[in-house]
Amino acid sequence: MSINIQSVLISDPVDESCGQLLSSHGIPVKLRYKLTKDELIEELQKHDALIVRSETKVTADVIAAVPNLRVIGRAGTGVDNIDLKAATRSGILVLNTPGGNSISACELTCALISSLARNVAQAVQSLKEGRWDRKLYSGSELYGKTLGVLGFGRIGREVATRMQSYGMKIVAFDPLLTEEVALELDVEKRELHEIWPVADYITVHTPLIPQTKNLINAETLAQCKRGVKIVNVARGGIVDEAALLNSINIGHCGGAGLDVFVEEPPKNPVTIELIKHPKVVATPHLGASTDEAQTRVAAEIAQQFLALSAKSSEYTQVNGIVNAPAMAAAMSPENSLWIELSKKLGQLAGRFLKGHKSVTVHSRIIGGSLANKKFLHTAVLVGVLSTQTNNGLNLINASTLATEIGINFAEDPHVDTGKEDAILIQVGQRQLKGTVRGDRLVLLSIDNSVYDDGVVLGDYISLYHAAKIQEQLPKVAGTYSANGSNIISLHASGNWLVVQTDQKVNVQIDAVEHY
C-alpha cells in the first residue's frame, strides 16, 4: 500500500540531503522557513506532504485548513509540535525518525552524567575566572553507582550499555521491557517505586505524554536517596522544574543535568534560577545537535517518504509511523492481501447494518499464523465504514470516525485455531468468513451457508437471502438478464446466493432479501 506524494514542503531547516534525495526521485520540494500560521496554511494548499523539525507548530487549526495534506514527517524523534489527534482524525499519516537521534542524545546524556560526577562544568568556569578550587570541586566515581533509566527504548538502552562500561549498575523501568531482555542486557527490570530509593543517578528517556508529565516531582524526589542526581535529555515537562529546584536547594537532590525545559528558550524565573544553580549543568536542547544526527534524520525522513510513495525500490522501510500501526503493517507486501480481504469482508458486513449504527460489529481472527496481525481488525473496520461514510476514510482514522458516527466495533482478542487461516465478522445474527488462497481473496461462508470451493471476491457483488434460495435462481438470472447485467459468477449455498457482475448493479427481486 502506497501514498502518492506529489509535492513536499520543508518548513524547518533540515540537512540538504533530505530535499536532494526527494528531488532526485521525482518528488518536487519547496523550502520555506519561519512561516506564520497563516503563511503555513497558504503554502500547504500547494502540497500534500510536510517535513518539519521542532519550530513549525502543526496545530489542529492548521490541519483543518489543509484538506489535501496526507503526510507529516518529523525529522527527529518527538512529535509534540504536531497535533496527533487532529492529524489522525483527518487521516493524515505522521512519521518520525525514531533512531536518527539516538546516538547523539545518548552521548550527551552520558556526558552530563560524567560532568555531574566530576563537577566538570563548574570547575572549568572557576578556572576561567582565575580561581584554583581543587577541594571545592572534588567529585565522585561512577564505578559501583546505580543508574536508574526511566524509559528503555533505543536511547535508554544505548545509555545503559555505555554506563555499564563505567562499572555502573543499571536498574530500568519500561512497561514494554521483558524480564528476558533485561536479563540478556544485564539490567534489572524494576517498577518506579523500586527505583527511586536505590538510584544514585536517574535519567529519563520517555516521550512527554500525560502519563509522564512531571514524572519526577516533589513526591518522587522525596522518595529518592539523598544526593541523587537527575538527568533529562528527553523532553521538558517530564521533570517538575520547581520541585527539582527546591530539592536541590534543601540539599536532598545532589544536582541535575538538563538539556530540555518546559519553555524554550526559558523565560520563567523558576527555570532561569534552576539553570543558574551551581549544581546544575544546563545545555540549550543539544541532544540531537550533531552533524551526524542532523544528516541521519534528514536522510531517514526522505527515505520513508520515498518508501511510502513507492518511488524507489531501494527504499522500502517505513519504521517511523507514529499514529497508525495498521498503516505500518500495510506497508509489508506479505500483509497486503489480508488487508484487502479484511476490507472486502467489512464492506459486505456493512450491508447488514441497514442503517442501524447501534449494531455491534465483531471481528475475529482464525489461525495461528495471523495471531500477530491485529491490524486486520482495523482493515475490517475500514471496509464496514466505507458503506457508511466518505469522510476521508483510511487505515489511519477508521477508529476515530467509527466513534464519531456511532458505529460500535468489537475486536475479539482471542485467535481461534482452525484448518485454514481466516477472518470472521459478525453483525447481529449475520456472519461472514473469508480467507486468502494464493493471490485470491475468497469468501468461505455466510452464516451457516458454506461454499466448499470458496467464492473468489471480485469488485461487484450482490448478496441474496431466501428460505429456499435454490428455487429463486431462475428468477434471479432472468431479472439480471432483463436488466442488461452480465453475471460473471453465481454461487448458491443454504439460504444465501452470491452474484458477481462486471459492473455495479442494484437488482431487487420479489420475495428475496437483497444486501
KOLGUNU-69676 format. One record per residue (C-alpha): residue number from 1; chain; x, y, z. Coordinates in steps of 0.5 Angstrom, whole numbers, always signed. Layout:
BEGIN
[gulo NUM A [X Y Z]]
...
% end
This chain:
BEGIN
[gulo 1 A [+0 +0 +0]]
[gulo 2 A [+3 +7 -2]]
[gulo 3 A [+1 +14 -2]]
[gulo 4 A [+2 +18 -8]]
[gulo 5 A [+6 +24 -5]]
[gulo 6 A [+6 +30 -11]]
[gulo 7 A [+10 +35 -7]]
[gulo 8 A [+13 +37 -1]]
[gulo 9 A [+14 +43 +4]]
[gulo 10 A [+20 +43 +8]]
[gulo 11 A [+18 +49 +13]]
[gulo 12 A [+24 +48 +18]]
[gulo 13 A [+32 +48 +17]]
[gulo 14 A [+34 +40 +16]]
[gulo 15 A [+40 +38 +12]]
[gulo 16 A [+40 +39 +5]]
[gulo 17 A [+41 +32 +4]]
[gulo 18 A [+33 +31 +5]]
[gulo 19 A [+31 +35 -1]]
[gulo 20 A [+36 +33 -5]]
[gulo 21 A [+34 +26 -4]]
[gulo 22 A [+27 +27 -5]]
[gulo 23 A [+28 +31 -12]]
[gulo 24 A [+33 +26 -15]]
[gulo 25 A [+27 +21 -15]]
[gulo 26 A [+22 +26 -18]]
[gulo 27 A [+18 +29 -12]]
[gulo 28 A [+18 +37 -12]]
[gulo 29 A [+21 +40 -6]]
[gulo 30 A [+19 +47 -3]]
[gulo 31 A [+24 +50 +2]]
[gulo 32 A [+20 +56 +7]]
[gulo 33 A [+22 +57 +14]]
[gulo 34 A [+20 +61 +20]]
[gulo 35 A [+13 +62 +17]]
[gulo 36 A [+7 +65 +21]]
[gulo 37 A [+1 +60 +22]]
[gulo 38 A [-3 +64 +16]]
[gulo 39 A [+3 +63 +11]]
[gulo 40 A [+4 +56 +13]]
[gulo 41 A [-3 +55 +11]]
[gulo 42 A [-3 +58 +5]]
[gulo 43 A [+3 +55 +3]]
[gulo 44 A [+1 +48 +5]]
[gulo 45 A [-5 +49 +0]]
[gulo 46 A [+0 +47 -6]]
[gulo 47 A [+3 +41 -2]]
[gulo 48 A [+1 +34 +0]]
[gulo 49 A [+6 +33 +5]]
[gulo 50 A [+10 +37 +10]]
[gulo 51 A [+17 +36 +13]]
[gulo 52 A [+18 +40 +20]]
[gulo 53 A [+23 +39 +26]]
[gulo 54 A [+21 +43 +32]]
[gulo 55 A [+20 +50 +30]]
[gulo 56 A [+14 +49 +26]]
[gulo 57 A [+7 +48 +30]]
[gulo 58 A [+3 +44 +26]]
[gulo 59 A [-4 +45 +30]]
[gulo 60 A [-11 +43 +30]]
[gulo 61 A [-13 +50 +26]]
[gulo 62 A [-7 +48 +21]]
[gulo 63 A [-9 +41 +20]]
[gulo 64 A [-17 +43 +19]]
[gulo 65 A [-15 +49 +14]]
[gulo 66 A [-11 +44 +9]]
[gulo 67 A [-15 +38 +7]]
[gulo 68 A [-10 +36 +2]]
[gulo 69 A [-5 +34 +7]]
[gulo 70 A [-3 +27 +7]]
[gulo 71 A [+3 +26 +11]]
[gulo 72 A [+7 +30 +16]]
[gulo 73 A [+14 +28 +17]]
[gulo 74 A [+18 +30 +23]]
[gulo 75 A [+26 +30 +22]]
[gulo 76 A [+27 +28 +29]]
[gulo 77 A [+24 +24 +35]]
[gulo 78 A [+19 +28 +39]]
[gulo 79 A [+13 +30 +35]]
[gulo 80 A [+10 +34 +41]]
[gulo 81 A [+9 +40 +36]]
[gulo 82 A [+4 +36 +32]]
[gulo 83 A [-3 +35 +34]]
[gulo 84 A [-3 +28 +33]]
[gulo 85 A [-11 +27 +35]]
[gulo 86 A [-12 +32 +29]]
[gulo 87 A [-8 +29 +24]]
[gulo 88 A [-11 +22 +26]]
[gulo 89 A [-18 +25 +25]]
[gulo 90 A [-16 +28 +18]]
[gulo 91 A [-13 +21 +16]]
[gulo 92 A [-6 +24 +16]]
[gulo 93 A [+0 +20 +17]]
[gulo 94 A [+5 +22 +22]]
[gulo 95 A [+12 +20 +21]]
[gulo 96 A [+18 +21 +26]]
[gulo 97 A [+26 +18 +25]]
[gulo 98 A [+26 +14 +32]]
[gulo 99 A [+33 +12 +31]]
[gulo 100 A [+36 +18 +28]]
[gulo 101 A [+38 +22 +34]]
[gulo 102 A [+39 +16 +39]]
[gulo 103 A [+47 +16 +39]]
[gulo 104 A [+47 +24 +40]]
[gulo 105 A [+42 +24 +45]]
[gulo 106 A [+45 +18 +49]]
[gulo 107 A [+52 +21 +48]]
[gulo 108 A [+50 +28 +51]]
[gulo 109 A [+47 +24 +57]]
[gulo 110 A [+53 +20 +58]]
[gulo 111 A [+57 +27 +58]]
[gulo 112 A [+52 +30 +63]]
[gulo 113 A [+53 +24 +68]]
[gulo 114 A [+60 +25 +68]]
[gulo 115 A [+60 +32 +68]]
[gulo 116 A [+56 +32 +75]]
[gulo 117 A [+60 +26 +78]]
[gulo 118 A [+66 +31 +77]]
[gulo 119 A [+64 +38 +77]]
[gulo 120 A [+67 +39 +70]]
[gulo 121 A [+63 +45 +68]]
[gulo 122 A [+63 +48 +75]]
[gulo 123 A [+71 +47 +75]]
[gulo 124 A [+72 +50 +68]]
[gulo 125 A [+68 +56 +70]]
[gulo 126 A [+72 +57 +76]]
[gulo 127 A [+79 +56 +73]]
[gulo 128 A [+77 +61 +67]]
[gulo 129 A [+75 +66 +72]]
[gulo 130 A [+82 +66 +75]]
[gulo 131 A [+81 +61 +81]]
[gulo 132 A [+84 +55 +83]]
[gulo 133 A [+79 +51 +87]]
[gulo 134 A [+81 +44 +87]]
[gulo 135 A [+78 +42 +94]]
[gulo 136 A [+71 +45 +92]]
[gulo 137 A [+70 +41 +86]]
[gulo 138 A [+72 +35 +89]]
[gulo 139 A [+68 +29 +85]]
[gulo 140 A [+66 +22 +86]]
[gulo 141 A [+67 +16 +82]]
[gulo 142 A [+61 +13 +77]]
[gulo 143 A [+64 +6 +79]]
[gulo 144 A [+60 +2 +83]]
[gulo 145 A [+54 +7 +83]]
[gulo 146 A [+47 +5 +81]]
[gulo 147 A [+44 +9 +75]]
[gulo 148 A [+36 +9 +74]]
[gulo 149 A [+34 +9 +67]]
[gulo 150 A [+27 +11 +66]]
[gulo 151 A [+25 +9 +59]]
[gulo 152 A [+29 +3 +56]]
[gulo 153 A [+28 +5 +49]]
[gulo 154 A [+33 +6 +44]]
[gulo 155 A [+37 +12 +47]]
[gulo 156 A [+36 +9 +54]]
[gulo 157 A [+39 +2 +52]]
[gulo 158 A [+45 +6 +49]]
[gulo 159 A [+46 +10 +55]]
[gulo 160 A [+46 +3 +59]]
[gulo 161 A [+51 +0 +55]]
[gulo 162 A [+56 +6 +56]]
[gulo 163 A [+55 +7 +63]]
[gulo 164 A [+56 +0 +64]]
[gulo 165 A [+63 +0 +62]]
[gulo 166 A [+64 +5 +67]]
[gulo 167 A [+62 +0 +72]]
[gulo 168 A [+55 +3 +74]]
[gulo 169 A [+49 -2 +76]]
[gulo 170 A [+43 -1 +71]]
[gulo 171 A [+36 -1 +74]]
[gulo 172 A [+31 +0 +69]]
[gulo 173 A [+23 +2 +68]]
[gulo 174 A [+19 +1 +62]]
[gulo 175 A [+13 -2 +61]]
[gulo 176 A [+15 -6 +55]]
[gulo 177 A [+21 -8 +58]]
[gulo 178 A [+21 -16 +59]]
[gulo 179 A [+25 -20 +64]]
[gulo 180 A [+28 -24 +59]]
[gulo 181 A [+31 -18 +55]]
[gulo 182 A [+33 -15 +62]]
[gulo 183 A [+37 -21 +63]]
[gulo 184 A [+40 -21 +57]]
[gulo 185 A [+43 -14 +57]]
[gulo 186 A [+45 -15 +65]]
[gulo 187 A [+40 -10 +67]]
[gulo 188 A [+35 -10 +73]]
[gulo 189 A [+28 -9 +71]]
[gulo 190 A [+24 -5 +77]]
[gulo 191 A [+18 -1 +78]]
[gulo 192 A [+18 +6 +79]]
[gulo 193 A [+17 +6 +87]]
[gulo 194 A [+23 +1 +87]]
[gulo 195 A [+28 +5 +83]]
[gulo 196 A [+27 +12 +87]]
[gulo 197 A [+30 +9 +93]]
[gulo 198 A [+36 +6 +90]]
[gulo 199 A [+39 +10 +84]]
[gulo 200 A [+45 +15 +85]]
[gulo 201 A [+43 +18 +78]]
[gulo 202 A [+37 +18 +75]]
[gulo 203 A [+36 +19 +67]]
[gulo 204 A [+29 +20 +63]]
[gulo 205 A [+28 +17 +56]]
[gulo 206 A [+21 +17 +55]]
[gulo 207 A [+16 +21 +51]]
[gulo 208 A [+12 +27 +54]]
[gulo 209 A [+5 +25 +55]]
[gulo 210 A [+0 +25 +60]]
[gulo 211 A [+3 +19 +64]]
[gulo 212 A [+10 +22 +64]]
[gulo 213 A [+8 +30 +65]]
[gulo 214 A [+12 +31 +72]]
[gulo 215 A [+14 +24 +73]]
[gulo 216 A [+20 +27 +77]]
[gulo 217 A [+16 +31 +82]]
[gulo 218 A [+17 +33 +89]]
[gulo 219 A [+14 +27 +92]]
[gulo 220 A [+18 +22 +88]]
[gulo 221 A [+24 +26 +89]]
[gulo 222 A [+23 +26 +97]]
[gulo 223 A [+23 +18 +96]]
[gulo 224 A [+30 +18 +93]]
[gulo 225 A [+36 +17 +96]]
[gulo 226 A [+40 +24 +99]]
[gulo 227 A [+45 +26 +94]]
[gulo 228 A [+41 +23 +88]]
[gulo 229 A [+43 +27 +81]]
[gulo 230 A [+38 +28 +76]]
[gulo 231 A [+39 +28 +68]]
[gulo 232 A [+34 +30 +63]]
[gulo 233 A [+36 +30 +55]]
[gulo 234 A [+29 +28 +53]]
[gulo 235 A [+23 +33 +54]]
[gulo 236 A [+22 +39 +58]]
[gulo 237 A [+16 +38 +63]]
[gulo 238 A [+18 +30 +65]]
[gulo 239 A [+22 +34 +71]]
[gulo 240 A [+18 +39 +75]]
[gulo 241 A [+23 +44 +75]]
[gulo 242 A [+20 +48 +81]]
[gulo 243 A [+20 +41 +85]]
[gulo 244 A [+27 +40 +83]]
[gulo 245 A [+30 +47 +84]]
[gulo 246 A [+27 +46 +91]]
[gulo 247 A [+30 +39 +92]]
[gulo 248 A [+37 +42 +90]]
[gulo 249 A [+36 +48 +95]]
[gulo 250 A [+35 +44 +101]]
[gulo 251 A [+40 +39 +100]]
[gulo 252 A [+36 +33 +98]]
[gulo 253 A [+38 +33 +91]]
[gulo 254 A [+45 +33 +89]]
[gulo 255 A [+45 +36 +82]]
[gulo 256 A [+42 +36 +75]]
[gulo 257 A [+44 +36 +68]]
[gulo 258 A [+39 +39 +64]]
[gulo 259 A [+38 +40 +56]]
[gulo 260 A [+31 +41 +56]]
[gulo 261 A [+26 +45 +59]]
[gulo 262 A [+18 +47 +59]]
[gulo 263 A [+19 +53 +56]]
[gulo 264 A [+25 +54 +51]]
[gulo 265 A [+28 +59 +51]]
[gulo 266 A [+27 +59 +58]]
[gulo 267 A [+24 +66 +61]]
[gulo 268 A [+20 +63 +67]]
[gulo 269 A [+24 +66 +73]]
[gulo 270 A [+24 +59 +77]]
[gulo 271 A [+27 +56 +70]]
[gulo 272 A [+32 +61 +70]]
[gulo 273 A [+34 +60 +77]]
[gulo 274 A [+35 +53 +76]]
[gulo 275 A [+39 +54 +70]]
[gulo 276 A [+44 +58 +74]]
[gulo 277 A [+44 +54 +80]]
[gulo 278 A [+52 +52 +81]]
[gulo 279 A [+50 +45 +82]]
[gulo 280 A [+46 +45 +75]]
[gulo 281 A [+49 +43 +68]]
[gulo 282 A [+45 +46 +63]]
[gulo 283 A [+45 +46 +56]]
[gulo 284 A [+40 +49 +50]]
[gulo 285 A [+37 +43 +48]]
[gulo 286 A [+43 +40 +44]]
[gulo 287 A [+41 +33 +45]]
[gulo 288 A [+40 +32 +37]]
[gulo 289 A [+45 +38 +35]]
[gulo 290 A [+51 +34 +32]]
[gulo 291 A [+53 +34 +25]]
[gulo 292 A [+52 +26 +24]]
[gulo 293 A [+45 +26 +27]]
[gulo 294 A [+42 +32 +23]]
[gulo 295 A [+45 +29 +17]]
[gulo 296 A [+42 +22 +19]]
[gulo 297 A [+35 +24 +21]]
[gulo 298 A [+34 +29 +14]]
[gulo 299 A [+36 +22 +10]]
[gulo 300 A [+32 +18 +14]]
[gulo 301 A [+25 +22 +13]]
[gulo 302 A [+26 +23 +6]]
[gulo 303 A [+28 +15 +5]]
[gulo 304 A [+21 +14 +9]]
[gulo 305 A [+17 +19 +4]]
[gulo 306 A [+20 +15 -2]]
[gulo 307 A [+18 +8 +1]]
[gulo 308 A [+11 +11 +2]]
[gulo 309 A [+11 +13 -5]]
[gulo 310 A [+14 +7 -8]]
[gulo 311 A [+18 +12 -12]]
[gulo 312 A [+24 +7 -11]]
[gulo 313 A [+26 +0 -10]]
[gulo 314 A [+32 +2 -6]]
[gulo 315 A [+28 +5 +0]]
[gulo 316 A [+22 +0 +3]]
[gulo 317 A [+22 +1 +10]]
[gulo 318 A [+17 +6 +14]]
[gulo 319 A [+19 +5 +21]]
[gulo 320 A [+17 +12 +24]]
[gulo 321 A [+10 +11 +23]]
[gulo 322 A [+7 +15 +30]]
[gulo 323 A [-1 +15 +29]]
[gulo 324 A [-3 +9 +25]]
[gulo 325 A [+0 +2 +27]]
[gulo 326 A [-5 -1 +22]]
[gulo 327 A [-1 +3 +16]]
[gulo 328 A [+5 +1 +18]]
[gulo 329 A [+3 -6 +17]]
[gulo 330 A [+0 -5 +11]]
[gulo 331 A [+7 -3 +8]]
[gulo 332 A [+9 -10 +8]]
[gulo 333 A [+8 -14 +2]]
[gulo 334 A [+6 -20 +6]]
[gulo 335 A [+0 -17 +9]]
[gulo 336 A [-3 -13 +3]]
[gulo 337 A [-8 -19 +1]]
[gulo 338 A [-10 -20 +8]]
[gulo 339 A [-11 -13 +9]]
[gulo 340 A [-15 -12 +2]]
[gulo 341 A [-19 -19 +4]]
[gulo 342 A [-21 -15 +11]]
[gulo 343 A [-23 -9 +8]]
[gulo 344 A [-28 -13 +3]]
[gulo 345 A [-31 -17 +8]]
[gulo 346 A [-32 -11 +12]]
[gulo 347 A [-36 -8 +6]]
[gulo 348 A [-40 -14 +6]]
[gulo 349 A [-41 -14 +13]]
[gulo 350 A [-43 -6 +13]]
[gulo 351 A [-49 -8 +9]]
[gulo 352 A [-52 -12 +14]]
[gulo 353 A [-52 -6 +19]]
[gulo 354 A [-58 -3 +14]]
[gulo 355 A [-57 +4 +17]]
[gulo 356 A [-57 +1 +25]]
[gulo 357 A [-51 +4 +27]]
[gulo 358 A [-52 +2 +34]]
[gulo 359 A [-51 -6 +32]]
[gulo 360 A [-44 -8 +34]]
[gulo 361 A [-39 -11 +29]]
[gulo 362 A [-35 -16 +32]]
[gulo 363 A [-28 -18 +28]]
[gulo 364 A [-25 -25 +30]]
[gulo 365 A [-18 -28 +27]]
[gulo 366 A [-18 -35 +26]]
[gulo 367 A [-11 -39 +25]]
[gulo 368 A [-4 -38 +29]]
[gulo 369 A [+0 -35 +23]]
[gulo 370 A [-5 -29 +24]]
[gulo 371 A [-4 -28 +31]]
[gulo 372 A [+0 -22 +31]]
[gulo 373 A [-4 -19 +25]]
[gulo 374 A [-8 -15 +30]]
[gulo 375 A [-8 -9 +25]]
[gulo 376 A [-13 -13 +21]]
[gulo 377 A [-19 -11 +25]]
[gulo 378 A [-17 -4 +23]]
[gulo 379 A [-18 -6 +16]]
[gulo 380 A [-25 -9 +17]]
[gulo 381 A [-27 -3 +20]]
[gulo 382 A [-25 +1 +14]]
[gulo 383 A [-29 -4 +10]]
[gulo 384 A [-35 -3 +15]]
[gulo 385 A [-35 +4 +15]]
[gulo 386 A [-34 +5 +7]]
[gulo 387 A [-41 +4 +7]]
[gulo 388 A [-43 +9 +12]]
[gulo 389 A [-38 +15 +11]]
[gulo 390 A [-34 +18 +5]]
[gulo 391 A [-30 +23 +10]]
[gulo 392 A [-23 +21 +8]]
[gulo 393 A [-23 +14 +11]]
[gulo 394 A [-17 +10 +11]]
[gulo 395 A [-13 +6 +16]]
[gulo 396 A [-11 +12 +20]]
[gulo 397 A [-17 +15 +22]]
[gulo 398 A [-22 +9 +22]]
[gulo 399 A [-23 +8 +29]]
[gulo 400 A [-24 +15 +31]]
[gulo 401 A [-29 +16 +25]]
[gulo 402 A [-33 +10 +28]]
[gulo 403 A [-33 +13 +35]]
[gulo 404 A [-36 +20 +32]]
[gulo 405 A [-41 +17 +28]]
[gulo 406 A [-43 +12 +33]]
[gulo 407 A [-41 +5 +30]]
[gulo 408 A [-40 +0 +35]]
[gulo 409 A [-34 -4 +34]]
[gulo 410 A [-31 -10 +38]]
[gulo 411 A [-24 -14 +36]]
[gulo 412 A [-24 -21 +39]]
[gulo 413 A [-17 -21 +43]]
[gulo 414 A [-17 -29 +42]]
[gulo 415 A [-15 -32 +36]]
[gulo 416 A [-18 -39 +35]]
[gulo 417 A [-15 -45 +32]]
[gulo 418 A [-18 -47 +25]]
[gulo 419 A [-16 -52 +19]]
[gulo 420 A [-15 -45 +15]]
[gulo 421 A [-13 -38 +17]]
[gulo 422 A [-19 -34 +16]]
[gulo 423 A [-22 -27 +18]]
[gulo 424 A [-29 -28 +21]]
[gulo 425 A [-34 -22 +22]]
[gulo 426 A [-41 -22 +26]]
[gulo 427 A [-46 -16 +25]]
[gulo 428 A [-52 -18 +29]]
[gulo 429 A [-54 -25 +27]]
[gulo 430 A [-50 -25 +21]]
[gulo 431 A [-43 -28 +20]]
[gulo 432 A [-38 -27 +14]]
[gulo 433 A [-32 -31 +14]]
[gulo 434 A [-26 -31 +9]]
[gulo 435 A [-19 -33 +7]]
[gulo 436 A [-13 -32 +2]]
[gulo 437 A [-11 -37 -2]]
[gulo 438 A [-5 -36 -6]]
[gulo 439 A [-7 -29 -9]]
[gulo 440 A [-14 -29 -9]]
[gulo 441 A [-19 -27 -4]]
[gulo 442 A [-24 -32 -2]]
[gulo 443 A [-31 -32 +1]]
[gulo 444 A [-32 -38 +5]]
[gulo 445 A [-39 -38 +8]]
[gulo 446 A [-45 -33 +10]]
[gulo 447 A [-48 -35 +17]]
[gulo 448 A [-48 -43 +16]]
[gulo 449 A [-48 -43 +9]]
[gulo 450 A [-41 -46 +7]]
[gulo 451 A [-38 -45 +0]]
[gulo 452 A [-34 -51 -1]]
[gulo 453 A [-29 -49 -6]]
[gulo 454 A [-30 -41 -4]]
[gulo 455 A [-32 -35 -8]]
[gulo 456 A [-27 -31 -11]]
[gulo 457 A [-29 -24 -9]]
[gulo 458 A [-29 -19 -14]]
[gulo 459 A [-31 -12 -15]]
[gulo 460 A [-38 -12 -16]]
[gulo 461 A [-42 -17 -11]]
[gulo 462 A [-49 -18 -9]]
[gulo 463 A [-52 -22 -3]]
[gulo 464 A [-59 -25 -4]]
[gulo 465 A [-62 -29 +2]]
[gulo 466 A [-68 -33 +2]]
[gulo 467 A [-71 -39 +5]]
[gulo 468 A [-71 -43 -1]]
[gulo 469 A [-65 -39 -5]]
[gulo 470 A [-64 -45 -10]]
[gulo 471 A [-71 -44 -12]]
[gulo 472 A [-70 -37 -14]]
[gulo 473 A [-64 -38 -18]]
[gulo 474 A [-68 -38 -25]]
[gulo 475 A [-72 -31 -22]]
[gulo 476 A [-65 -28 -21]]
[gulo 477 A [-62 -30 -27]]
[gulo 478 A [-68 -27 -31]]
[gulo 479 A [-68 -21 -27]]
[gulo 480 A [-61 -19 -29]]
[gulo 481 A [-61 -21 -36]]
[gulo 482 A [-67 -17 -37]]
[gulo 483 A [-64 -11 -33]]
[gulo 484 A [-58 -12 -38]]
[gulo 485 A [-53 -14 -33]]
[gulo 486 A [-48 -19 -34]]
[gulo 487 A [-47 -24 -29]]
[gulo 488 A [-40 -27 -28]]
[gulo 489 A [-41 -32 -23]]
[gulo 490 A [-47 -34 -19]]
[gulo 491 A [-46 -39 -12]]
[gulo 492 A [-51 -41 -8]]
[gulo 493 A [-51 -45 -1]]
[gulo 494 A [-56 -46 +4]]
[gulo 495 A [-60 -39 +5]]
[gulo 496 A [-55 -35 +1]]
[gulo 497 A [-54 -33 -6]]
[gulo 498 A [-47 -29 -8]]
[gulo 499 A [-48 -26 -15]]
[gulo 500 A [-42 -22 -18]]
[gulo 501 A [-42 -18 -24]]
[gulo 502 A [-38 -14 -29]]
[gulo 503 A [-41 -7 -26]]
[gulo 504 A [-44 -4 -20]]
[gulo 505 A [-52 -6 -20]]
[gulo 506 A [-58 -6 -15]]
[gulo 507 A [-63 -11 -17]]
[gulo 508 A [-68 -12 -13]]
[gulo 509 A [-72 -19 -13]]
[gulo 510 A [-79 -20 -10]]
[gulo 511 A [-79 -25 -4]]
[gulo 512 A [-71 -25 -4]]
[gulo 513 A [-67 -20 +1]]
[gulo 514 A [-62 -16 -2]]
[gulo 515 A [-56 -14 +1]]
% end
